[in-house]
């Protein structure tokens, strides 16, 4: 990620794949369409592409599914 002032994100931990043109909107699953971003910048672009409410709903669903089942 490079911001408008040319500063590059220095994060090197927990990088995630990001489709430049969103796969969920017809983007190709090709190397040319994929880049690595840190977790925060990947989420930022997901919010740009799909909206904050949609991303928040996916995060909450993910967290719900990861909770241990009470026995």
CHARMM-style PDB file with segment names, atoms N, HN, CA, C and O in Angstrom:
ATOM      1  N   UNK     1       0.844  -1.176   0.000  1.00  0.00      PROA
ATOM      2  CA  UNK     1       0.000   0.000   0.000  1.00  0.00      PROA
ATOM      3  C   UNK     1       0.883   1.230   0.000  1.00  0.00      PROA
ATOM      4  O   UNK     1       1.816   1.333   0.797  1.00  0.00      PROA
ATOM      5  N   UNK     2       0.592   2.161  -0.891  1.00  0.00      PROA
ATOM      6  HN  UNK     2      -0.166   2.077  -1.539  1.00  0.00      PROA
ATOM      7  CA  UNK     2       1.290   3.441  -0.943  1.00  0.00      PROA
ATOM      8  C   UNK     2       0.226   4.536  -0.876  1.00  0.00      PROA
ATOM      9  O   UNK     2      -0.714   4.542  -1.670  1.00  0.00      PROA
ATOM     10  N   UNK     3       0.377   5.469   0.083  1.00  0.00      PROA
ATOM     11  HN  UNK     3       1.141   5.464   0.728  1.00  0.00      PROA
ATOM     12  CA  UNK     3      -0.628   6.523   0.229  1.00  0.00      PROA
ATOM     13  C   UNK     3      -0.402   7.654  -0.769  1.00  0.00      PROA
ATOM     14  O   UNK     3       0.516   7.595  -1.588  1.00  0.00      PROA
ATOM     15  N   UNK     4      -1.241   8.680  -0.697  1.00  0.00      PROA
ATOM     16  HN  UNK     4      -1.986   8.728  -0.032  1.00  0.00      PROA
ATOM     17  CA  UNK     4      -1.187   9.797  -1.641  1.00  0.00      PROA
ATOM     18  C   UNK     4       0.117  10.590  -1.560  1.00  0.00      PROA
ATOM     19  O   UNK     4       0.491  11.259  -2.523  1.00  0.00      PROA
ATOM     20  N   UNK     5       0.811  10.523  -0.428  1.00  0.00      PROA
ATOM     21  HN  UNK     5       0.508   9.980   0.355  1.00  0.00      PROA
ATOM     22  CA  UNK     5       2.084  11.228  -0.268  1.00  0.00      PROA
ATOM     23  C   UNK     5       3.283  10.352  -0.632  1.00  0.00      PROA
ATOM     24  O   UNK     5       4.429  10.773  -0.473  1.00  0.00      PROA
ATOM     25  N   UNK     6       3.023   9.138  -1.120  1.00  0.00      PROA
ATOM     26  HN  UNK     6       2.092   8.796  -1.249  1.00  0.00      PROA
ATOM     27  CA  UNK     6       4.095   8.244  -1.535  1.00  0.00      PROA
ATOM     28  C   UNK     6       4.684   7.400  -0.421  1.00  0.00      PROA
ATOM     29  O   UNK     6       5.697   6.729  -0.621  1.00  0.00      PROA
ATOM     30  N   UNK     7       4.056   7.423   0.763  1.00  0.00      PROA
ATOM     31  HN  UNK     7       3.233   7.968   0.926  1.00  0.00      PROA
ATOM     32  CA  UNK     7       4.561   6.616   1.880  1.00  0.00      PROA
ATOM     33  C   UNK     7       4.060   5.182   1.730  1.00  0.00      PROA
ATOM     34  O   UNK     7       2.871   4.939   1.528  1.00  0.00      PROA
ATOM     35  N   UNK     8       4.981   4.254   1.831  1.00  0.00      PROA
ATOM     36  HN  UNK     8       5.948   4.451   1.995  1.00  0.00      PROA
ATOM     37  CA  UNK     8       4.667   2.828   1.689  1.00  0.00      PROA
ATOM     38  C   UNK     8       4.419   2.204   3.061  1.00  0.00      PROA
ATOM     39  O   UNK     8       5.149   2.485   4.011  1.00  0.00      PROA
ATOM     40  N   UNK     9       3.393   1.361   3.168  1.00  0.00      PROA
ATOM     41  HN  UNK     9       2.800   1.133   2.396  1.00  0.00      PROA
ATOM     42  CA  UNK     9       3.127   0.624   4.399  1.00  0.00      PROA
ATOM     43  C   UNK     9       4.312  -0.301   4.654  1.00  0.00      PROA
ATOM     44  O   UNK     9       4.755  -1.014   3.754  1.00  0.00      PROA
ATOM     45  N   UNK    10       4.817  -0.286   5.872  1.00  0.00      PROA
ATOM     46  HN  UNK    10       4.457   0.294   6.603  1.00  0.00      PROA
ATOM     47  CA  UNK    10       6.005  -1.080   6.196  1.00  0.00      PROA
ATOM     48  C   UNK    10       5.676  -2.428   6.846  1.00  0.00      PROA
ATOM     49  O   UNK    10       6.584  -3.186   7.188  1.00  0.00      PROA
ATOM     50  N   UNK    11       4.405  -2.729   7.017  1.00  0.00      PROA
ATOM     51  HN  UNK    11       3.667  -2.113   6.739  1.00  0.00      PROA
ATOM     52  CA  UNK    11       4.014  -3.986   7.674  1.00  0.00      PROA
ATOM     53  C   UNK    11       4.481  -5.184   6.853  1.00  0.00      PROA
ATOM     54  O   UNK    11       4.349  -5.201   5.629  1.00  0.00      PROA
ATOM     55  N   UNK    12       5.027  -6.183   7.541  1.00  0.00      PROA
ATOM     56  HN  UNK    12       5.134  -6.169   8.535  1.00  0.00      PROA
ATOM     57  CA  UNK    12       5.494  -7.400   6.879  1.00  0.00      PROA
ATOM     58  C   UNK    12       4.908  -8.658   7.519  1.00  0.00      PROA
ATOM     59  O   UNK    12       5.236  -9.773   7.111  1.00  0.00      PROA
ATOM     60  N   UNK    13       4.047  -8.485   8.516  1.00  0.00      PROA
ATOM     61  HN  UNK    13       3.781  -7.580   8.848  1.00  0.00      PROA
ATOM     62  CA  UNK    13       3.472  -9.588   9.263  1.00  0.00      PROA
ATOM     63  C   UNK    13       2.000  -9.727   8.913  1.00  0.00      PROA
ATOM     64  O   UNK    13       1.305  -8.723   8.757  1.00  0.00      PROA
ATOM     65  N   UNK    14       1.517 -10.950   8.788  1.00  0.00      PROA
ATOM     66  HN  UNK    14       2.081 -11.766   8.915  1.00  0.00      PROA
ATOM     67  CA  UNK    14       0.107 -11.250   8.520  1.00  0.00      PROA
ATOM     68  C   UNK    14      -0.406 -10.563   7.254  1.00  0.00      PROA
ATOM     69  O   UNK    14      -1.478  -9.958   7.256  1.00  0.00      PROA
ATOM     70  N   UNK    15       0.357 -10.664   6.193  1.00  0.00      PROA
ATOM     71  HN  UNK    15       1.227 -11.156   6.191  1.00  0.00      PROA
ATOM     72  CA  UNK    15      -0.085 -10.104   4.920  1.00  0.00      PROA
ATOM     73  C   UNK    15      -1.212 -10.964   4.365  1.00  0.00      PROA
ATOM     74  O   UNK    15      -1.272 -12.170   4.605  1.00  0.00      PROA
ATOM     75  N   UNK    16      -2.099 -10.324   3.623  1.00  0.00      PROA
ATOM     76  HN  UNK    16      -2.050  -9.344   3.428  1.00  0.00      PROA
ATOM     77  CA  UNK    16      -3.280 -10.998   3.088  1.00  0.00      PROA
ATOM     78  C   UNK    16      -3.391 -10.722   1.591  1.00  0.00      PROA
ATOM     79  O   UNK    16      -2.963  -9.677   1.101  1.00  0.00      PROA
ATOM     80  N   UNK    17      -3.971 -11.677   0.882  1.00  0.00      PROA
ATOM     81  HN  UNK    17      -4.320 -12.525   1.279  1.00  0.00      PROA
ATOM     82  CA  UNK    17      -4.207 -11.478  -0.538  1.00  0.00      PROA
ATOM     83  C   UNK    17      -5.383 -10.532  -0.735  1.00  0.00      PROA
ATOM     84  O   UNK    17      -6.383 -10.605  -0.022  1.00  0.00      PROA
ATOM     85  N   UNK    18      -5.245  -9.648  -1.712  1.00  0.00      PROA
ATOM     86  HN  UNK    18      -4.433  -9.590  -2.292  1.00  0.00      PROA
ATOM     87  CA  UNK    18      -6.315  -8.709  -2.040  1.00  0.00      PROA
ATOM     88  C   UNK    18      -6.473  -8.683  -3.555  1.00  0.00      PROA
ATOM     89  O   UNK    18      -5.491  -8.555  -4.285  1.00  0.00      PROA
ATOM     90  N   UNK    19      -7.705  -8.805  -4.020  1.00  0.00      PROA
ATOM     91  HN  UNK    19      -8.503  -8.908  -3.427  1.00  0.00      PROA
ATOM     92  CA  UNK    19      -7.982  -8.674  -5.451  1.00  0.00      PROA
ATOM     93  C   UNK    19      -8.147  -7.192  -5.775  1.00  0.00      PROA
ATOM     94  O   UNK    19      -9.028  -6.531  -5.224  1.00  0.00      PROA
ATOM     95  N   UNK    20      -7.308  -6.670  -6.664  1.00  0.00      PROA
ATOM     96  HN  UNK    20      -6.593  -7.207  -7.111  1.00  0.00      PROA
ATOM     97  CA  UNK    20      -7.387  -5.253  -7.044  1.00  0.00      PROA
ATOM     98  C   UNK    20      -8.778  -4.933  -7.584  1.00  0.00      PROA
ATOM     99  O   UNK    20      -9.407  -3.969  -7.147  1.00  0.00      PROA
ATOM    100  N   UNK    21      -9.256  -5.729  -8.524  1.00  0.00      PROA
ATOM    101  HN  UNK    21      -8.745  -6.512  -8.879  1.00  0.00      PROA
ATOM    102  CA  UNK    21     -10.650  -5.651  -8.944  1.00  0.00      PROA
ATOM    103  C   UNK    21     -11.346  -6.793  -8.220  1.00  0.00      PROA
ATOM    104  O   UNK    21     -11.021  -7.955  -8.463  1.00  0.00      PROA
ATOM    105  N   UNK    22     -12.300  -6.493  -7.330  1.00  0.00      PROA
ATOM    106  HN  UNK    22     -12.564  -5.549  -7.133  1.00  0.00      PROA
ATOM    107  CA  UNK    22     -12.871  -7.488  -6.420  1.00  0.00      PROA
ATOM    108  C   UNK    22     -13.374  -8.756  -7.112  1.00  0.00      PROA
ATOM    109  O   UNK    22     -14.145  -8.702  -8.071  1.00  0.00      PROA
ATOM    110  N   UNK    23     -12.919  -9.887  -6.601  1.00  0.00      PROA
ATOM    111  HN  UNK    23     -12.293  -9.931  -5.823  1.00  0.00      PROA
ATOM    112  CA  UNK    23     -13.344 -11.188  -7.108  1.00  0.00      PROA
ATOM    113  C   UNK    23     -14.859 -11.322  -7.007  1.00  0.00      PROA
ATOM    114  O   UNK    23     -15.494 -11.861  -7.913  1.00  0.00      PROA
ATOM    115  N   UNK    24     -15.444 -10.837  -5.912  1.00  0.00      PROA
ATOM    116  HN  UNK    24     -14.928 -10.399  -5.176  1.00  0.00      PROA
ATOM    117  CA  UNK    24     -16.886 -10.917  -5.704  1.00  0.00      PROA
ATOM    118  C   UNK    24     -17.692 -10.053  -6.655  1.00  0.00      PROA
ATOM    119  O   UNK    24     -18.917 -10.149  -6.716  1.00  0.00      PROA
ATOM    120  N   UNK    25     -16.983  -9.200  -7.404  1.00  0.00      PROA
ATOM    121  HN  UNK    25     -15.988  -9.122  -7.355  1.00  0.00      PROA
ATOM    122  CA  UNK    25     -17.653  -8.358  -8.397  1.00  0.00      PROA
ATOM    123  C   UNK    25     -17.164  -8.683  -9.799  1.00  0.00      PROA
ATOM    124  O   UNK    25     -17.249  -7.860 -10.710  1.00  0.00      PROA
ATOM    125  N   UNK    26     -16.648  -9.903  -9.956  1.00  0.00      PROA
ATOM    126  HN  UNK    26     -16.578 -10.571  -9.215  1.00  0.00      PROA
ATOM    127  CA  UNK    26     -16.242 -10.356 -11.285  1.00  0.00      PROA
ATOM    128  C   UNK    26     -14.760 -10.254 -11.592  1.00  0.00      PROA
ATOM    129  O   UNK    26     -14.346 -10.531 -12.717  1.00  0.00      PROA
ATOM    130  N   UNK    27     -13.959  -9.867 -10.625  1.00  0.00      PROA
ATOM    131  HN  UNK    27     -14.295  -9.642  -9.710  1.00  0.00      PROA
ATOM    132  CA  UNK    27     -12.516  -9.773 -10.843  1.00  0.00      PROA
ATOM    133  C   UNK    27     -11.898 -11.134 -11.092  1.00  0.00      PROA
ATOM    134  O   UNK    27     -12.349 -12.140 -10.545  1.00  0.00      PROA
ATOM    135  N   UNK    28     -10.887 -11.161 -11.901  1.00  0.00      PROA
ATOM    136  HN  UNK    28     -10.521 -10.344 -12.346  1.00  0.00      PROA
ATOM    137  CA  UNK    28     -10.217 -12.411 -12.259  1.00  0.00      PROA
ATOM    138  C   UNK    28      -9.360 -12.940 -11.112  1.00  0.00      PROA
ATOM    139  O   UNK    28      -8.744 -12.157 -10.389  1.00  0.00      PROA
ATOM    140  N   UNK    29      -9.315 -14.262 -10.939  1.00  0.00      PROA
ATOM    141  HN  UNK    29      -9.816 -14.898 -11.526  1.00  0.00      PROA
ATOM    142  CA  UNK    29      -8.421 -14.866  -9.945  1.00  0.00      PROA
ATOM    143  C   UNK    29      -7.029 -15.070 -10.552  1.00  0.00      PROA
ATOM    144  O   UNK    29      -6.512 -16.186 -10.581  1.00  0.00      PROA
ATOM    145  N   UNK    30      -6.432 -13.979 -11.033  1.00  0.00      PROA
ATOM    146  HN  UNK    30      -6.852 -13.072 -11.009  1.00  0.00      PROA
ATOM    147  CA  UNK    30      -5.138 -14.063 -11.706  1.00  0.00      PROA
ATOM    148  C   UNK    30      -4.066 -13.347 -10.879  1.00  0.00      PROA
ATOM    149  O   UNK    30      -4.376 -12.510 -10.031  1.00  0.00      PROA
ATOM    150  N   UNK    31      -2.816 -13.687 -11.138  1.00  0.00      PROA
ATOM    151  HN  UNK    31      -2.564 -14.367 -11.827  1.00  0.00      PROA
ATOM    152  CA  UNK    31      -1.717 -13.017 -10.444  1.00  0.00      PROA
ATOM    153  C   UNK    31      -1.705 -11.521 -10.722  1.00  0.00      PROA
ATOM    154  O   UNK    31      -1.334 -10.732  -9.853  1.00  0.00      PROA
ATOM    155  N   UNK    32      -2.103 -11.132 -11.907  1.00  0.00      PROA
ATOM    156  HN  UNK    32      -2.404 -11.773 -12.612  1.00  0.00      PROA
ATOM    157  CA  UNK    32      -2.124  -9.716 -12.259  1.00  0.00      PROA
ATOM    158  C   UNK    32      -3.153  -8.944 -11.433  1.00  0.00      PROA
ATOM    159  O   UNK    32      -3.029  -7.728 -11.281  1.00  0.00      PROA
ATOM    160  N   UNK    33      -4.155  -9.623 -10.905  1.00  0.00      PROA
ATOM    161  HN  UNK    33      -4.256 -10.611 -11.029  1.00  0.00      PROA
ATOM    162  CA  UNK    33      -5.225  -8.970 -10.154  1.00  0.00      PROA
ATOM    163  C   UNK    33      -5.035  -9.102  -8.640  1.00  0.00      PROA
ATOM    164  O   UNK    33      -5.866  -8.606  -7.879  1.00  0.00      PROA
ATOM    165  N   UNK    34      -3.975  -9.748  -8.191  1.00  0.00      PROA
ATOM    166  HN  UNK    34      -3.300 -10.151  -8.809  1.00  0.00      PROA
ATOM    167  CA  UNK    34      -3.788  -9.998  -6.762  1.00  0.00      PROA
ATOM    168  C   UNK    34      -2.562  -9.253  -6.252  1.00  0.00      PROA
ATOM    169  O   UNK    34      -1.524  -9.202  -6.911  1.00  0.00      PROA
ATOM    170  N   UNK    35      -2.708  -8.677  -5.063  1.00  0.00      PROA
ATOM    171  HN  UNK    35      -3.551  -8.718  -4.528  1.00  0.00      PROA
ATOM    172  CA  UNK    35      -1.573  -8.038  -4.391  1.00  0.00      PROA
ATOM    173  C   UNK    35      -1.630  -8.386  -2.915  1.00  0.00      PROA
ATOM    174  O   UNK    35      -2.675  -8.779  -2.396  1.00  0.00      PROA
ATOM    175  N   UNK    36      -0.496  -8.237  -2.246  1.00  0.00      PROA
ATOM    176  HN  UNK    36       0.353  -7.917  -2.667  1.00  0.00      PROA
ATOM    177  CA  UNK    36      -0.421  -8.490  -0.808  1.00  0.00      PROA
ATOM    178  C   UNK    36      -0.570  -7.183  -0.062  1.00  0.00      PROA
ATOM    179  O   UNK    36       0.081  -6.188  -0.381  1.00  0.00      PROA
ATOM    180  N   UNK    37      -1.439  -7.200   0.941  1.00  0.00      PROA
ATOM    181  HN  UNK    37      -1.967  -8.008   1.200  1.00  0.00      PROA
ATOM    182  CA  UNK    37      -1.644  -6.027   1.787  1.00  0.00      PROA
ATOM    183  C   UNK    37      -1.638  -6.467   3.243  1.00  0.00      PROA
ATOM    184  O   UNK    37      -1.898  -7.630   3.554  1.00  0.00      PROA
ATOM    185  N   UNK    38      -1.341  -5.535   4.124  1.00  0.00      PROA
ATOM    186  HN  UNK    38      -1.129  -4.591   3.871  1.00  0.00      PROA
ATOM    187  CA  UNK    38      -1.469  -5.829   5.544  1.00  0.00      PROA
ATOM    188  C   UNK    38      -2.962  -5.951   5.874  1.00  0.00      PROA
ATOM    189  O   UNK    38      -3.821  -5.555   5.087  1.00  0.00      PROA
ATOM    190  N   UNK    39      -3.240  -6.495   7.026  1.00  0.00      PROA
ATOM    191  HN  UNK    39      -2.541  -6.817   7.666  1.00  0.00      PROA
ATOM    192  CA  UNK    39      -4.622  -6.735   7.440  1.00  0.00      PROA
ATOM    193  C   UNK    39      -5.463  -5.456   7.430  1.00  0.00      PROA
ATOM    194  O   UNK    39      -6.608  -5.471   6.977  1.00  0.00      PROA
ATOM    195  N   UNK    40      -4.902  -4.355   7.927  1.00  0.00      PROA
ATOM    196  HN  UNK    40      -3.973  -4.343   8.295  1.00  0.00      PROA
ATOM    197  CA  UNK    40      -5.652  -3.101   8.010  1.00  0.00      PROA
ATOM    198  C   UNK    40      -5.933  -2.507   6.628  1.00  0.00      PROA
ATOM    199  O   UNK    40      -7.034  -2.015   6.380  1.00  0.00      PROA
ATOM    200  N   UNK    41      -4.957  -2.549   5.738  1.00  0.00      PROA
ATOM    201  HN  UNK    41      -4.063  -2.949   5.940  1.00  0.00      PROA
ATOM    202  CA  UNK    41      -5.183  -1.992   4.407  1.00  0.00      PROA
ATOM    203  C   UNK    41      -6.102  -2.890   3.577  1.00  0.00      PROA
ATOM    204  O   UNK    41      -6.876  -2.391   2.759  1.00  0.00      PROA
ATOM    205  N   UNK    42      -6.025  -4.195   3.775  1.00  0.00      PROA
ATOM    206  HN  UNK    42      -5.396  -4.600   4.439  1.00  0.00      PROA
ATOM    207  CA  UNK    42      -6.947  -5.094   3.089  1.00  0.00      PROA
ATOM    208  C   UNK    42      -8.383  -4.805   3.527  1.00  0.00      PROA
ATOM    209  O   UNK    42      -9.295  -4.775   2.701  1.00  0.00      PROA
ATOM    210  N   UNK    43      -8.576  -4.593   4.820  1.00  0.00      PROA
ATOM    211  HN  UNK    43      -7.835  -4.617   5.491  1.00  0.00      PROA
ATOM    212  CA  UNK    43      -9.923  -4.272   5.309  1.00  0.00      PROA
ATOM    213  C   UNK    43     -10.389  -2.923   4.767  1.00  0.00      PROA
ATOM    214  O   UNK    43     -11.554  -2.769   4.399  1.00  0.00      PROA
ATOM    215  N   UNK    44      -9.484  -1.950   4.716  1.00  0.00      PROA
ATOM    216  HN  UNK    44      -8.538  -2.075   5.015  1.00  0.00      PROA
ATOM    217  CA  UNK    44      -9.831  -0.629   4.170  1.00  0.00      PROA
ATOM    218  C   UNK    44     -10.366  -0.772   2.744  1.00  0.00      PROA
ATOM    219  O   UNK    44     -11.415  -0.221   2.410  1.00  0.00      PROA
ATOM    220  N   UNK    45      -9.636  -1.520   1.902  1.00  0.00      PROA
ATOM    221  HN  UNK    45      -8.784  -1.968   2.173  1.00  0.00      PROA
ATOM    222  CA  UNK    45     -10.079  -1.675   0.522  1.00  0.00      PROA
ATOM    223  C   UNK    45     -11.360  -2.497   0.425  1.00  0.00      PROA
ATOM    224  O   UNK    45     -12.174  -2.253  -0.466  1.00  0.00      PROA
ATOM    225  N   UNK    46     -11.556  -3.457   1.313  1.00  0.00      PROA
ATOM    226  HN  UNK    46     -10.894  -3.654   2.036  1.00  0.00      PROA
ATOM    227  CA  UNK    46     -12.813  -4.207   1.336  1.00  0.00      PROA
ATOM    228  C   UNK    46     -13.971  -3.266   1.647  1.00  0.00      PROA
ATOM    229  O   UNK    46     -15.043  -3.386   1.053  1.00  0.00      PROA
ATOM    230  N   UNK    47     -13.765  -2.330   2.572  1.00  0.00      PROA
ATOM    231  HN  UNK    47     -12.895  -2.233   3.054  1.00  0.00      PROA
ATOM    232  CA  UNK    47     -14.810  -1.359   2.890  1.00  0.00      PROA
ATOM    233  C   UNK    47     -15.071  -0.425   1.713  1.00  0.00      PROA
ATOM    234  O   UNK    47     -16.217  -0.046   1.469  1.00  0.00      PROA
ATOM    235  N   UNK    48     -14.029  -0.053   0.985  1.00  0.00      PROA
ATOM    236  HN  UNK    48     -13.099  -0.361   1.183  1.00  0.00      PROA
ATOM    237  CA  UNK    48     -14.203   0.769  -0.214  1.00  0.00      PROA
ATOM    238  C   UNK    48     -15.009  -0.007  -1.258  1.00  0.00      PROA
ATOM    239  O   UNK    48     -15.922   0.538  -1.879  1.00  0.00      PROA
ATOM    240  N   UNK    49     -14.664  -1.278  -1.444  1.00  0.00      PROA
ATOM    241  HN  UNK    49     -13.922  -1.720  -0.940  1.00  0.00      PROA
ATOM    242  CA  UNK    49     -15.299  -2.093  -2.488  1.00  0.00      PROA
ATOM    243  C   UNK    49     -16.722  -2.531  -2.143  1.00  0.00      PROA
ATOM    244  O   UNK    49     -17.592  -2.542  -3.014  1.00  0.00      PROA
ATOM    245  N   UNK    50     -16.969  -2.896  -0.868  1.00  0.00      PROA
ATOM    246  HN  UNK    50     -16.263  -2.887  -0.160  1.00  0.00      PROA
ATOM    247  CA  UNK    50     -18.246  -3.501  -0.502  1.00  0.00      PROA
ATOM    248  C   UNK    50     -19.067  -2.709   0.513  1.00  0.00      PROA
ATOM    249  O   UNK    50     -20.247  -2.995   0.714  1.00  0.00      PROA
ATOM    250  N   UNK    51     -18.452  -1.719   1.151  1.00  0.00      PROA
ATOM    251  HN  UNK    51     -17.493  -1.487   0.988  1.00  0.00      PROA
ATOM    252  CA  UNK    51     -19.156  -0.930   2.160  1.00  0.00      PROA
ATOM    253  C   UNK    51     -18.848  -1.421   3.565  1.00  0.00      PROA
ATOM    254  O   UNK    51     -18.590  -2.605   3.782  1.00  0.00      PROA
ATOM    255  N   UNK    52     -18.877  -0.508   4.503  1.00  0.00      PROA
ATOM    256  HN  UNK    52     -19.087   0.454   4.327  1.00  0.00      PROA
ATOM    257  CA  UNK    52     -18.542  -0.800   5.898  1.00  0.00      PROA
ATOM    258  C   UNK    52     -19.494  -1.822   6.506  1.00  0.00      PROA
ATOM    259  O   UNK    52     -19.051  -2.728   7.212  1.00  0.00      PROA
ATOM    260  N   UNK    53     -20.789  -1.695   6.246  1.00  0.00      PROA
ATOM    261  HN  UNK    53     -21.149  -0.959   5.672  1.00  0.00      PROA
ATOM    262  CA  UNK    53     -21.772  -2.608   6.844  1.00  0.00      PROA
ATOM    263  C   UNK    53     -21.535  -4.045   6.392  1.00  0.00      PROA
ATOM    264  O   UNK    53     -21.619  -4.965   7.206  1.00  0.00      PROA
ATOM    265  N   UNK    54     -21.243  -4.254   5.122  1.00  0.00      PROA
ATOM    266  HN  UNK    54     -21.174  -3.507   4.461  1.00  0.00      PROA
ATOM    267  CA  UNK    54     -21.009  -5.605   4.605  1.00  0.00      PROA
ATOM    268  C   UNK    54     -19.757  -6.209   5.224  1.00  0.00      PROA
ATOM    269  O   UNK    54     -19.748  -7.386   5.585  1.00  0.00      PROA
ATOM    270  N   UNK    55     -18.707  -5.415   5.348  1.00  0.00      PROA
ATOM    271  HN  UNK    55     -18.714  -4.459   5.055  1.00  0.00      PROA
ATOM    272  CA  UNK    55     -17.456  -5.915   5.936  1.00  0.00      PROA
ATOM    273  C   UNK    55     -17.669  -6.236   7.405  1.00  0.00      PROA
ATOM    274  O   UNK    55     -17.217  -7.278   7.881  1.00  0.00      PROA
ATOM    275  N   UNK    56     -18.347  -5.362   8.126  1.00  0.00      PROA
ATOM    276  HN  UNK    56     -18.714  -4.516   7.740  1.00  0.00      PROA
ATOM    277  CA  UNK    56     -18.593  -5.604   9.550  1.00  0.00      PROA
ATOM    278  C   UNK    56     -19.416  -6.868   9.759  1.00  0.00      PROA
ATOM    279  O   UNK    56     -19.160  -7.624  10.695  1.00  0.00      PROA
ATOM    280  N   UNK    57     -20.392  -7.102   8.903  1.00  0.00      PROA
ATOM    281  HN  UNK    57     -20.600  -6.488   8.142  1.00  0.00      PROA
ATOM    282  CA  UNK    57     -21.208  -8.314   9.002  1.00  0.00      PROA
ATOM    283  C   UNK    57     -20.344  -9.563   8.779  1.00  0.00      PROA
ATOM    284  O   UNK    57     -20.522 -10.565   9.472  1.00  0.00      PROA
ATOM    285  N   UNK    58     -19.417  -9.512   7.826  1.00  0.00      PROA
ATOM    286  HN  UNK    58     -19.273  -8.699   7.264  1.00  0.00      PROA
ATOM    287  CA  UNK    58     -18.525 -10.658   7.579  1.00  0.00      PROA
ATOM    288  C   UNK    58     -17.593 -10.893   8.760  1.00  0.00      PROA
ATOM    289  O   UNK    58     -17.339 -12.038   9.133  1.00  0.00      PROA
ATOM    290  N   UNK    59     -17.081  -9.815   9.351  1.00  0.00      PROA
ATOM    291  HN  UNK    59     -17.287  -8.884   9.049  1.00  0.00      PROA
ATOM    292  CA  UNK    59     -16.187  -9.936  10.511  1.00  0.00      PROA
ATOM    293  C   UNK    59     -16.934 -10.575  11.676  1.00  0.00      PROA
ATOM    294  O   UNK    59     -16.415 -11.488  12.319  1.00  0.00      PROA
ATOM    295  N   UNK    60     -18.141 -10.105  11.953  1.00  0.00      PROA
ATOM    296  HN  UNK    60     -18.563  -9.363  11.431  1.00  0.00      PROA
ATOM    297  CA  UNK    60     -18.931 -10.662  13.055  1.00  0.00      PROA
ATOM    298  C   UNK    60     -19.270 -12.127  12.805  1.00  0.00      PROA
ATOM    299  O   UNK    60     -19.230 -12.935  13.733  1.00  0.00      PROA
ATOM    300  N   UNK    61     -19.603 -12.480  11.567  1.00  0.00      PROA
ATOM    301  HN  UNK    61     -19.636 -11.823  10.814  1.00  0.00      PROA
ATOM    302  CA  UNK    61     -19.894 -13.876  11.234  1.00  0.00      PROA
ATOM    303  C   UNK    61     -18.650 -14.739  11.444  1.00  0.00      PROA
ATOM    304  O   UNK    61     -18.740 -15.840  11.986  1.00  0.00      PROA
ATOM    305  N   UNK    62     -17.501 -14.244  11.018  1.00  0.00      PROA
ATOM    306  HN  UNK    62     -17.428 -13.350  10.577  1.00  0.00      PROA
ATOM    307  CA  UNK    62     -16.244 -14.971  11.203  1.00  0.00      PROA
ATOM    308  C   UNK    62     -15.957 -15.187  12.682  1.00  0.00      PROA
ATOM    309  O   UNK    62     -15.586 -16.288  13.087  1.00  0.00      PROA
ATOM    310  N   UNK    63     -16.124 -14.157  13.482  1.00  0.00      PROA
ATOM    311  HN  UNK    63     -16.426 -13.263  13.153  1.00  0.00      PROA
ATOM    312  CA  UNK    63     -15.873 -14.279  14.924  1.00  0.00      PROA
ATOM    313  C   UNK    63     -16.841 -15.253  15.580  1.00  0.00      PROA
ATOM    314  O   UNK    63     -16.446 -16.019  16.459  1.00  0.00      PROA
ATOM    315  N   UNK    64     -18.094 -15.234  15.166  1.00  0.00      PROA
ATOM    316  HN  UNK    64     -18.415 -14.613  14.451  1.00  0.00      PROA
ATOM    317  CA  UNK    64     -19.092 -16.151  15.713  1.00  0.00      PROA
ATOM    318  C   UNK    64     -18.720 -17.601  15.407  1.00  0.00      PROA
ATOM    319  O   UNK    64     -18.839 -18.473  16.268  1.00  0.00      PROA
ATOM    320  N   UNK    65     -18.276 -17.850  14.196  1.00  0.00      PROA
ATOM    321  HN  UNK    65     -18.179 -17.142  13.497  1.00  0.00      PROA
ATOM    322  CA  UNK    65     -17.919 -19.212  13.802  1.00  0.00      PROA
ATOM    323  C   UNK    65     -16.651 -19.698  14.490  1.00  0.00      PROA
ATOM    324  O   UNK    65     -16.455 -20.906  14.622  1.00  0.00      PROA
ATOM    325  N   UNK    66     -15.798 -18.804  14.927  1.00  0.00      PROA
ATOM    326  HN  UNK    66     -15.957 -17.822  14.820  1.00  0.00      PROA
ATOM    327  CA  UNK    66     -14.535 -19.188  15.585  1.00  0.00      PROA
ATOM    328  C   UNK    66     -14.681 -19.424  17.072  1.00  0.00      PROA
ATOM    329  O   UNK    66     -13.781 -19.990  17.693  1.00  0.00      PROA
ATOM    330  N   UNK    67     -15.774 -19.011  17.652  1.00  0.00      PROA
ATOM    331  HN  UNK    67     -16.505 -18.551  17.147  1.00  0.00      PROA
ATOM    332  CA  UNK    67     -15.968 -19.218  19.099  1.00  0.00      PROA
ATOM    333  C   UNK    67     -16.029 -20.698  19.405  1.00  0.00      PROA
ATOM    334  O   UNK    67     -16.659 -21.463  18.674  1.00  0.00      PROA
ATOM    335  N   UNK    68     -15.371 -21.111  20.489  1.00  0.00      PROA
ATOM    336  HN  UNK    68     -14.858 -20.490  21.083  1.00  0.00      PROA
ATOM    337  CA  UNK    68     -15.459 -22.523  20.872  1.00  0.00      PROA
ATOM    338  C   UNK    68     -16.869 -22.885  21.274  1.00  0.00      PROA
ATOM    339  O   UNK    68     -17.588 -22.072  21.855  1.00  0.00      PROA
ATOM    340  N   UNK    69     -17.254 -24.082  20.971  1.00  0.00      PROA
ATOM    341  HN  UNK    69     -16.670 -24.743  20.499  1.00  0.00      PROA
ATOM    342  CA  UNK    69     -18.587 -24.580  21.334  1.00  0.00      PROA
ATOM    343  C   UNK    69     -18.576 -24.982  22.803  1.00  0.00      PROA
ATOM    344  O   UNK    69     -17.721 -25.755  23.235  1.00  0.00      PROA
ATOM    345  N   UNK    70     -19.523 -24.458  23.565  1.00  0.00      PROA
ATOM    346  HN  UNK    70     -20.218 -23.830  23.214  1.00  0.00      PROA
ATOM    347  CA  UNK    70     -19.624 -24.783  24.992  1.00  0.00      PROA
ATOM    348  C   UNK    70     -20.101 -26.225  25.148  1.00  0.00      PROA
ATOM    349  O   UNK    70     -21.020 -26.663  24.456  1.00  0.00      PROA
ATOM    350  N   UNK    71     -19.473 -26.946  26.052  1.00  0.00      PROA
ATOM    351  HN  UNK    71     -18.727 -26.590  26.614  1.00  0.00      PROA
ATOM    352  CA  UNK    71     -19.890 -28.332  26.284  1.00  0.00      PROA
ATOM    353  C   UNK    71     -20.382 -28.510  27.690  1.00  0.00      PROA
ATOM    354  OT1 UNK    71     -20.776 -29.612  28.071  1.00  0.00      PROA
TER     355      UNK     71
END
